[in-house]
Amino acid sequence: MRTVGLCGLGAVMMIALGAPAYAADAAKGKELFTAQCGICHQVGPSAANLVGPQLNGIVGRKAASVADYAMYSAGMKKLGADGFTWTDEHLDKWIADPKAMIADSPMALTFAGVPDAAARADIIAYLKAPQ
């Protein structure tokens, strides 16, 4: 009987741990994006390239692929040439610590990253939301 109880507890814990602990909030992500990313990037119908490229449709897009943006670093161009595509996971890693992915990129040199996983999830939710 004790074995059955332990197995049941284990199953409940696996379900609880497997479920997302945080539901991403695109509205909160917009606020975070504006405060932390908006100085270099834009999103939306009238988005333009600034210091960094506009980020419309970033999820699913190949790295270094905004045609009218000419300031990609050598490392970012190499990622694009190698077929690297921006997924939620790749964006999360990049936003957390750009220096860990491409140490010589302008973003890595000027942006320390967003250490909070929930904040990164919110930002990514905003980037994925219809603009």
Number of C-alpha atoms within 10 A of each C-alpha: 6 7 8 9 10 11 12 12 12 12 12 12 12 11 11 11 10 9 10 9 9 10 11 18 16 19 14 16 22 21 15 18 23 16 10 15 17 16 12 14 19 21 22 14 9 9 14 17 17 14 15 19 23 21 18 21 15 21 18 12 17 17 20 23 17 16 7 10 15 12 16 18 15 13 15 19 16 14 17 17 13 11 13 17 18 18 15 18 12 14 20 21 17 20 26 20 19 23 19 11 17 18 13 15 18 16 20 18 12 10 16 13 19 19 12 10 14 16 20 24 23 23 29 25 20 22 23 17 15 11 12
